[in-house]
Amino acid sequence: MKKNKSSKNWIIKQHRDKYFKLSKVSGYRSRSAFKLIELNKKYKFIKKNSYLLDLGSSPGGWSQVASEIITSGKILSVDIKDMNPIKSVKFHKLDFEKEESKLKIISFFNRKIDVLVSDMATNTTGNKSLDSIRTNLLGLEVINFSTEIVKEEGNVLLKVFMGDEFDNLKNEAKKKFKKVNFFKPDSSRGASRETYIHCAGIKSL
């Protein structure tokens, strides 16, 4: 009964949500599409010829936005869940945390890429502290992988949670990148602990 009530409340909130409604009108698969639109408007990191990797891509909102901008580049979307096809986007169903998945991603591009975006988060447990730790550790793995696949002058954007392990992730990003900025889009829900970190320019070792 409690679960059903919670699900019903979630549905009601969704239908009252301005960005949820906008996503339906605009044809985007998720309200999160507007987060990437806002972030790209602020930092201008996606270009028409970008080679872009979208981690945690399902259901495809961010890949849709990227495909509207990128006309002569290459887009690879990766998720452990299924994702319906998007024109000009290649999808691989992979578990990013596995080493063989990272090797497949590197092999697909066969060159350093311009942009890595990640809206990944681990499945929530209801324990906010634990959820922050798990998602931020996943973000740390994305930061570390980005130095293998992203160009020296490239850009990385990923979701992080304010909370445990946030400082470690922030410090690691500052060690590896010349510019590190944090921004919470208007399209993020007010109650959400999420924010986004934009990193640009990999530091030379």
C-alpha positions, 0 to 999 in steps of 0.5 A: 500500500505504501509503495502504491501511494508513493508511486501515485505521488510520483506520477502526480508530481511528474504531471505538475512538472513544467519540464516534464510537460515541455519534454512531451511537447518538444518530443524529448524522451526525458525532462533531463534533455533540458539540463543538457540544453542549459549546460551547453548554453552556459559552457558551449562545449558541444560543436557540430563536429564533436565526437561525443560519448554519452554515458548512462544515456537511456532513455536518450534525452541527452543523446537527442539534444547532442544529435540536434547539434552534431552534424559531422561528428560521431555520437556513442551512447552507452547504458546498461539499460536498453535504449530505442534508436536515435538517428545518427547515434550509435548505442551500445548496451554495456556496463561502464564499470567493466573494463571490457566495456571501456575497451569497447568504447575506446575501440569504437572511436579509435581516437581521442574524443571532444566531449564526454557527458554522463548523467549516470547515477546508481540505483537509489536505496532511500539512504541519501548518504549511501546514494551520494557515496555510490554515485560520486564514486561512479563519477570519480570513475568517469573522471579517471576514464575521461583522461584516457579518451578525451582530448587534451582540450576536450570537455567532460560533464557529469552529474554529482550529488552533494554529500559524501565523497563530493570533496574527493571527486571535486579535488580529483577533477581539479588535479586532472583538469585546468577548469572545473565548474559546478552548476545546477540547471533550473531544470533540476528539481529543487529538492534534488541533491544533484549538481553538474560538474563541467571540466575543460582542458586536461592537465599535462602530466 
